[in-house]
Each structure stands twice: as C-alpha cells, then as structure tokens.
Amino acid sequence: MQKILDAIQADELDAIGSLPVPESYRGVTVHADEAGMFEGLESRDKDPRKSLHLDDVPVPELGPGEALVAVMASAINYNTVWTSIFEPVSTFKFLERYGKMSPLSKKHDLPYHVVGSDLSGVVLRTGPGVHAWKPGDEVVAHCLNVELEGPDGHNDTMMDSEQRIWGFETNFGGLAEVALVKSNQLMPKPKHLTWEEAASPGLVNSTAYRQLVSSNGAGMKQGDVVLIWGASGGLGSYATQFALNGGAIPVCVVSSQEKADIVRKMGAELIIDRSAEGYKFWKDENTQDPKEWQRFGKKIRELTGGEDPDIVFEHPGRETFGASVYVTRKGGTIVTCASTSGYMHQYDNRYLWMSLKRIVGSHFANYRESWEANRLIAKGLIHPTLSKTYALADTGQATLDVHRNAHQGKVGVLCLAPEEGLGVRDHEMRAKHLDAINRFRGV
C-alpha cells in the first residue's frame, strides 16, 4: 500500500497499473458474531465505537465489470450508523442474500462486512469488460450497485430488481484502504477539491438531487417554496444549495442558532430554529399534537408571506412526518427518504387525500442523476459541506458523532491520505470557491 500511496503523492499515476496489488488492506468492519451485542439497548445507547473494527482483510477477487480503487478518503453516512448498531436488521442478512445471487456475488457473503458508501481515490485495477476507466484514474464513486439483467431497471436503474447500496447491502465498502466497486459507480474526481472534500458529497449529494430536483423525485421548479428539514445536515445542506441554485425558496428548519448561521452563509433567508420555537409534535409516544402542526404551519406562512410549501424535503421520518403532511400546500408533494427518527410514520390522511397531496418515496439516485450531481460539484455550482475529518482508526468516533447528531454537514475519514489538504489539481478554480468550500469547516 505504501508504494501505491507514494506513486499517487508523487503524481506518478501512470505507474499505478504496474505496481502489485497487495494481498490485504485495512478496512473498517463489523463482525457477524457480534450482531447481537446491543440487544436490549435503546438505539441512542448503542455505541459504534464498540462494534466497528479496523481489520486487515484480504483484497477481494476482481470480477467482470468491476474495479479496485485505492481509497484516499471516505465519509460517514447514516447507513454506516445503521450498520454499526445492527438496525433495523443486521447487514449480514443483506450479504447472505447477495451471496446467493451468483458465483460472482458469493464473495460478498463473509463473516465480516467492510462498510462505507463514499470514496475518493485512484483506480488500481479494472476487470474484464471495463473500457471507460483505467489504472491511475482519479475518481469518486456513487453507491448504486445494480445487475441490470432484468427489464425493470432499464428505464431507471434504481428500479432494478437487484438494486443495492454499495458498502451497506454489499461488502468491500469505502471506509478502507481499498474498495471494490462496479465500474458504473465511478465518476471523475472534481479537480479543485481535496481527497476528503471530494469523498464527502457522493451519497448525500446524489440522494438530494434525485429527491428534490429530478423528475423521479419532487421535480422542483423555479419559485417553489421548499421546506427542508435538517437544512444544515448531510442531506439538507445539499437540498438547500439545490433550492437556491434552482430558483426555489427554501424554508430551512434547523435545531440551533449555530446551524441557522450556517444556512444563512449558504444564502438562505427563511429559517426556523425548531429548538427556539419549542415545537413538540408528539404529546407522548403514541399521540401527535395537531395544534403544534398548526403552529408550525403558521410560522412557515409568516416567513413566506402566506404561502405553504410546494415541496417538503423529508428525511427525519416518524418525528416530523405528521407535521410535514399537514403543512404542505394543496396539491403539493412530500418527498421522503431515510427516516432517521423512525420508520413507522403516522399522519392524518384527511390532509393528504382531501387536499390532493402526494407522498413520493425517493431512494439514492441512478447513475445519470449521480453523474449530474457530481458534475455540479466539479463545476463549482454546488459545494461540499465537510465539517470535520477523522483518521481511519477513529471511524468509530466519527460514526458516533453522526449517530448522536453532534455534527454539521458531512464527517470525512482519511483512508490512505496521510493528512488533509492533498489531491487538489485545479488551484485556480479552488481559489474562486474557497470560502464556499470551507463554510462548514470547524462548525
């Protein structure tokens, strides 16, 4: 691995293909025999530092249509949290199911799971049938893993019957020194970003693009009022940028004055600090409070001059979903993914059916949507929201930060990169956007 890193740092990328691939690498894993370690604990009390391990693991066999990537940096997503606390199910169930699909996928069914759904790095090797990428290419990867052997995915690859999220429902993810991806996950690394900055947008940027901008999601248009939950977080920070860039009017919901200051720096003007307002959408574990929905809706109208949201960008789930359905305008759209506060949503259906609203489920993005989202990053129209970067050995702590919502934007992880600030190719472009790139730093 050191020889590979030396070649990358010396900008000798043409030599990468001639260097031997190591037999093993360091990767962050969970172990199948520990899947029950948190039984009886509440989700909030489950500690990823106890379940995530930094292990030496064998380099997987490279198959047709696949690529091995030397990972310079990665990032933490909520699916890393879910994997680490074995919720809602152990990811080993995913790996077992995938392993039964074909001889090629059998290698994913292991007693350990190398996690992570983001990366930036350099292609080491490509398998048979790969023509668009070669060793030495600087890349980022999106996390859609598809087979496309059936008809369903050929209009929208997210509809493929064998669609999976790499590093969550497959093995050999990006929180490691080496990752195995399919070649159609690869995209060019934005040249003006460091390794850790380039790694951080992948999953959340593509997810927000499909959810809010794409015709497969909400199909946002100019002038739309868009309510964005968690507007300074991993997903919300990109939704806020897309709304502003697309001529929409974001109403940004945050949980502190500090977070409100961040979204103001992005250019948002209409901000609701839900902690300061004291909203309590649930009277108890089983009962919501419609009066709080009404109070929340009134606050939105105060900010917008009397308009309700055309689109609600939903991802907290159980805690907020009733309020989201209520406040959406007649004929409007609630577009939802994730459900970080709980999957079992409850809402009053009268406000949906009688007002002709619609709920749209949105999950990650297809290759085209991911490419478009990455292109916007590469052109400096959308910026990374990286706030803090950890060493690979400290991935457990980084995941705990995300689990406890003690973070802003995205949390990065250095894999092979020995320090932050490396990997920039276009310094002139970087200088133009440096303030925007660093908006979330240190917050």
C-alpha positions, 0 to 999 in steps of 0.5 A: 500500500505504501508504494501505491500511496507514494506513486499517487503523492508523487503524481506518478499515476501512470505507474499505478497499473504496474505496481502489485496489488497487495494481498490485504488492506485495512478496512473498517468492519463489523463482525457477524458474531457480534450482531447481537451485542446491543440487544436490549439497548435503546438505539441512542445507547448503542455505541459504534465505537464498540462494534466497528473494527479496523481489520486487515482483510484480504483484497477481494477477487476482481470480477467482470465489470468491476474495479479496485480503487485505492481509497484516499478518503471516505465519509460517514453516512447514516447507513454506516450508523445503521450498520454499526448498531445492527438496525433495523436488521443486521447487514449480514442478512443483506450479504447472505442474500447477495451471496446467493445471487451468483458465483460472482456475488458469493464473495460478498457473503463473509463473516465480516462486512467492510462498510462505507458508501463514499470514496475518493481515490485512484483506480488500481485495477479494472476487470474484464469488460471495463473500457471507460476507466483505467489504472491511475484514474482519479475518481469518486464513486456513487453507491448504486450497485445494480445487475441490470439483467432484468427489464425493470431497471432499464428505464431507471436503474434504481428500479432494478430488481437487484438494486443495492447500496454499495458498502451497506447491502454489499461488502468491500465498502469505502471506509478502507484502504481499498474498495471494490466497486462496479465500474458504473459507480465511478465518476471523475474526481472534481479537480479543485477539491481535496481527497476528503472534500471530494469523498464527502458529497457522493451519497448525500449529494446524489440522494438530494438531487434525485429527491428534490430536483429530478423528475423521479423525485419532487421535480422542483421548479423555479419559485417553489417554496421548499421546506427542508428539514435538517437544512444544515445536515448531510442531506439538507445542506445539499437540498438547500444549495439545490433550492437556491441554485434552482430558483426555489425558496427554501424554508430551512428548519434547523435545531440551533442558532449555530446551524441557522448561521450556517444556512444563512452563509449558504444564502438562505433567508427563511429559517426556523430554529425548531429548538427556539420555537419549542415545537413538540409534535408528539404529546407522548409516544403514541399521540401527535399534537395537531395544534403544534402542526398548526403552529408550525404551519403558521410560522412557515406562512409568516416567513413566506408571506402566506404561502405553504410549501410546494415541496417538503424535503423529508428525511427525519421520518416518524418525528416530523412526518405528521407535521410535514403532511399537514403543512404542505400546500394543496396539491403539493408533494412530500418527498421522503427518504431515510427516516432517521427518527423512525420508520413507522410514520403516522399522519392524518390522511384527511390532509393528504387525500382531501387536499390532493397531496402526494407522498413520493418515496425517493431512494439514492439516485441512478447513475445519470442523476449521480453523474449530474450531481457530481458534475455540479460539484466539479463545476463549482455550482454546488459545494461540499459541506465537510465539517470535520475529518477523522483518521481511519482508526477513529471511524468509530468516533466519527460514526458516533458523532453522526449517530448522536447528531453532534455534527454539521454537514458531512464527517470525512475519514482519511483512508490512505491520505496521510493528512488533509489538504492533498489531491487538489489539481485545479488551484485556480478554480479552488481559489474562486470557491474557497470560502464556499468550500470551507463554510462548514469547516470547524462548525 
